[in-house]
Amino acid sequence: MYGGAHLFNADISRKLGRLALAAMDRWVPSAVELDCSEAVLARVREKLTREPVEDYRIDFEDGYGVHDDEEEDRHAITAAKAVRDGAEAGTLPAFTGIRIRPLHGPTRERSLRTLRLFLQTVAYRLPAHFRVTLPKVKRPEEVAQLAVELRGRAWIEALVETPPILSRLREMLDAAGGKLLSVHLGPYDLLASLGVSAPFQRLHHPACTSARMQMLMAFAGTDVDVVDGPTKILPIGDARGPVIAAWQQHRDEILLSLSEGFYQGWDLHPAQLVTRYATLYQFYGLHAAEMQARLANYEAGERQAVVMQRQFDDASTVRGLRTFLNRAKDCGAI
């Protein structure tokens, strides 16, 4: 999840969880609306009560809007104090960070000032696993500059939103000095920069699919996660039909991302947490028994290639089976 820095407080996760549960109570009388089982729905409710947000980004870019320098200075300091307070109180999500402005063009100096104010205010009480997200990267040198600013204090995430960076993706790994944690697709900025008109911009536009595949191949075999962009049609309003339709689109796009090897994505609104967890739990739960059976069948065959219900499994397939089951366990689906 990410939200404007001016809205951030130390208790943001619980607030978003309450809003997600309210949307669930209002629009989901049964599991049919989310195309999942009642058991999955109960698991989603428990998750939204216990840990509604796993990863949150305090946004000083597109989700922040237009503010003058004095306001942004104040918001950088206030957000840093809230992070410090939340870390001490244990109310922050497990993973937290900020998204700054691009480190090129007219936003460069403002971006650096915000980052420096934030880090100075937090001082030495920066949460573990803190990350800084750099948007609209055009050159790996921007990532290198961010690494110099951070001096190893935080992890780096880069947003793939411009055509020039697509041919230099792997260079960002060295530029970050070992601190590149993940690379995120920014679908709508990328499509706009390619000249795709707003009515035709969508998460699974062919250009976005091409970018996803380039990201996967560039970072295969590394510890860098690849992360998908958000669904921009939000489940909001006072009419049930559009809310359910938005949830269904969100679910369909998550499933497509999973099929393309992208296991994380951004969400923009607390109501999207409902479909995020419901879709993941349903997807992993639906296939887990089959994957476990195939893995057991392979190991019973003394780790030789085997066939089960016409499915041929060898050592390479088994890597995929184990990865699937580990992800299912890590996300809480099994």
Phi, psi and omega in degrees: 000148167219153180207161183304139182300330181291346181257356188283141170214169186295341183253023188299324183297314180295321179298314180295325177296319178296319179293321178296317178295323178297319177296320179297315180296325184282320191248354184237080178291337178211173182288345183302320184299332182253007178055048179219179180271164177296327178295320177295318180299319178295322179294322178296316180299318178297319180296315181293336177278320187272313185211074187296324182236126178268330189214123185230138178243122177280116194261123172251017180242239188300324180282358183264324180086196185262123177220149178284172186299321181297317179296315182294322175302313182296318180292325178296318180290317181296317180296320179296318178296323179293322176297316179299315180293318181295323178295320180290325182274348181075026182259354181285155170301162181303325180234132184220154176189185176233152170250121180266181176278167179300148179264044173209160178068205187289346182269353188302307184294321178296320180298314180295321180296316180297314180300315182294318178299317181298310183294322178296322182288318177295328182060232185262017180252035176290132181299153174298148178066019179296142180227150177243124183261126182253116184270163171050042180296129176254330183220146177301336180299332176294320177296319178298320179296319178297319179300320178296316180298320186280332179051041175080005185282341184211161175280159182245135171240141180241135177265126178270100185226358183232143180302323184301329185283342184298328180273359183228027186302311186294336179296335180295334180298311178289323182299329183279356178061039179084005184250011179281113184269318185201160178234125188248140175276129172255087193295321190280323173295320179298314181295319178298319181291340177270358178089013178281125183293151185307317182297342184253006179278126178209157187301325182251036168299147180307326179293324178289321177298319177299316180296319179300316181294323177295321178295316179301313183289325181294326186247012175299137179082003177251176176268009182277126177279144171255136189230136182274167179275186185265162167274124188271348174276115189264145178277071182228166179120182183252004179249134186294318184305306180297327179294313179297320179297320179294320176298318181294321176296317178301312179301313182298322182286326175297316180297320177296318179297317177301319181292339181262007176089018178250113188255000176228152177205166179272148169235150188249342188218144182302328179295338177288342176298328180300308181286330178302308183287320180299318181292316180296314182296319180293316181299308182290319180296325182294325186255351188298316183299317179297316181295319178296319180295318179295320179294317179297320179297319179294315182289330176293333177275021179056040173061032170259159178302134183225165176239132176224117182050051177070002179266118180273124180238128173231192186301322181291320178297320183296327174303317178294323178296314181294320178300316179301311184292323176296318178294320179300318179290316183297324182273356176089011181284329177227000000 
